[in-house]
Amino acid sequence: MAPLMLLAGLGNPGNNYAGTRHNVGFMVLDQLAAAASTSFRAQGKLHAELADIGQGAKRLRLLKPQTFMNESGRSIRASLDWYGWNIEHLLVIVDDMDLPLGKLRLRSSGSAGGHNGLRSTIQHLGSEDFARLRIGIGAPLGNPEERRERTVGHVLGAFNSAEQGVLDQVLREVCSGIELIQTDGLEKAGNRLNGFRPTA
């Protein structure tokens, strides 16, 4: 397996979207950067904010595309090209409404599954063969029609106070899981992350 070099957390830029369910990819990267006492800097040529953590073989670049979710792939493509990396060096972190909050799913490839950020990434990379970690954010309640009507408000809404405890556990687990990917590879990390269950 190629070493993990680039973590792309997907979200929407700007204070209006900070803390929303759709931005859980940004939240992971913010937590990793804070733990390493580093901060993000704007990189116009990459259409992103970027931070570095770790050293040597464990060095990672954290990428927060500033293109809005639907154009995330443009920033990821530019970053891979700039550093001379290929898609085997990439992990994309996204929200997933089809998974309940507290559920994680790490895969080495796959379709967009209705996620606009993944769809853009697949389009710009010309491949589905890149690792992605989906973080469950749950779905709005109701029948299929009601769910469709509430989808935008749900994903662009903030986690409520009752969800915050589970979210905190999820973010900690994902940060630990990324370290496991670096040391033991995707398969072993997937065994742990895909089996994660938050405590009540």
N, C-alpha and C positions, 0 to 999 in steps of 0.2 A: 504493500500500500504506500502511495506517495504521502509525504508528510503534510499535515494540515498547516496551511500558511495563511489563509484568508477566511475570516468569519464575517459573513454578510448578514447583519440583522436587518430585517425589513420593517418599514414603518412609513409614516408620513411626517415631513418636517414641520416645524413651527409649534409654538406654544399651544395653539388650539387643539393639537392632537396629542400633546404630551400626556402620558398616563392612560391612553385609551387602549382597548383590547387589541385593536389592529396594530398597535405599536409595541407589542410584547417582545418582538425581536430587538428593537432599540433598547428595551429595558434590560435584557440580558447583557448587551454590550456595555451599557452604562454601569451595571454592577461589576462586570469584569474590570472595566477601567478604574472604577473607584477602589476596588480591592488592590489594584496595582499602583494606586496614587498617581494616575496619569489622566490626561484630559484629551478631548477631541479637538482637532484643528480642521478648519475648512480646507478642502483640496478641490479647487475649481475644475482642474483638468479631469478629475475623477467624478465630478458631480456628486461629491460626498463629503462627509466628515470622517476623519481617520484618526485612530489611536493605535499605538504599539504597546504590547505587553509581553513579558517574558524575555528570555535571552537564549542565544544559541539555538539548539534544535527545537526549543519550546517557544521560540518567538512567534507571536501571532500579530497580524494586522487586523484591526477591528474596523469594519466598514459600515457606515450608516448612509445609504444613498439619500440624497436630498432632492430626488427627482419626482417625489410622490410615488405611491405604491405601484401604480400602473406602468411606470417606466423604470422600475428598479433594475432591470436587466441591462440598461444602458450604462449605469454606473459600475455594475459588476464586470461587464465586458471590458470597459475602459481600464479597470483596475488590474484584471488579469493580463491584459495586453501591456500595460505600463510596467508591471513587475516581471513580465516574461513567464508567468505561471500558466498552468492549464487547469482544466476543471477538476482534476483529481486532487488539487490543492485546496479546494473550496468546500465550505459548509455554509449553507443558507439556513437561517433561523426565521421561522414564520409562525404566525397565528393560524389556528385551524378551528373553524366554527363547528366542524363535524365531529370534533373530539370534545368530551366534557372537560371542564376545568380540572386540572390535576393529572390529566393524561398526556403522555408524551409519545411521539412516534419518530424514531430515527430510521432513515432509509438511505441506501446508497444511490437510488435512482427512482424515477416514477413520473407520473403525469402531473399536471398542474392541479388537478382535483378541484377546479373551480376557483383557485386562488389567483388573483390578478398579478400579484408580485411574482409568483412562480411562473405564470404564463409568460410574462415579460422576460424573465430570466431564461426560460427555455427558448424563446424566440431569438434573443440576442446571442445566446451561446450555441444555438443550433443543435442542441442535444438535451435529453432528459437525464443523462448519465452523470449527475452530480449529487453529492450528499445533501440531504435536507433534514432538518429537525423541526417537526411540527409541534407546536405547543397548543394544547386544547384551551379554547376560551368559552366553550359551551355555545348553545344556540338559543335564540329567543323562543319562548313558549308559544304554543298555539298550533293550529292546523297548518298544512303546507302554505296555504295562501296568506294566512296571518304571519307566518314565519318570514315569508318573502318580503312582506310589507315592513316588517320590523328589522330586517337584516342590517340595513345601513345604520340605523340608530343604535343597534346593538354593537356592531363592531367599532363604531366611532364613539361609543360611550365608555365611560371610565368603569373600572372594577369597583364594585360597591364594598362597603366595610365588611360585610360577611364573607366576601371572596378574598379579602386581602391576606388573611392568614394562609390560605392555600396557595395563593400567588407567590408569597414569600418563600414557601417551601419549594415550589416549582423552580423559581429562579436560582435558589441555592443548589438544587439537584442538577439543573442544566449546567451551571458553572462547574460543578464537580464532574459531570459527564464529559464536558469538553476536555478537561484534563485527562480523563480516561481514554478518550479518542486519541489523544496525542501519545499516550504511553502504550496502550494495548490495542488500538485499532477500532474500526467502526463496529465490527461484529460483537466484540466483548462489551463495548460501550452500549450497544443497542440492547444487549441482554439485560443490562441494568436499567437503562432509561425507559425502555418499552415496558418494563415490569414495575415501574415506579408507582407507588400508591401513597398519596399524602395522608398524614394522620389527621384525625378529625379536629 
